[in-house]
Amino acid sequence: MASFGHGTRRHPRTRGRTWSRSGPDRATLGIIGVICAVAGFFVLGIILGPVAIVCGWLAMGRSWAGSRSVPALVALVLGAIDTLLALLWLAGATAGYGML
C-alpha cells in the first residue's frame, strides 16, 4: 500500500513531467511587443519603442533566419519606427524648434 510520498513515481517533479519553462512563450512576447509599439506612438515612445524591439527580437527566436511570426515582425518594425520618431522629436525639442 502506498502512503504519502511513496507512490509509484520516484520523482514526480522532474523536468519532463511539469512545465519547466521559465518565461513567456514566443507568441506572448510578440503580442506584448505589438502593444508596446502601438502605445509608444502615443506616450513614452523613447522607452516603449526599445521594449517593443526587444520583445519582437525574442519572439523571433533571436535570429533573422527561419520562419517568423507576424506579431514579432510587426513589433520589431513598429518599435524601430517608434524609437526613431521619439529620437527625432527629442532632437527637435532640444534644438528649440519643436517637431513641426
Helices and strands as residue ranges (DSSP letters): H 26-40, H 45-59, H 70-95
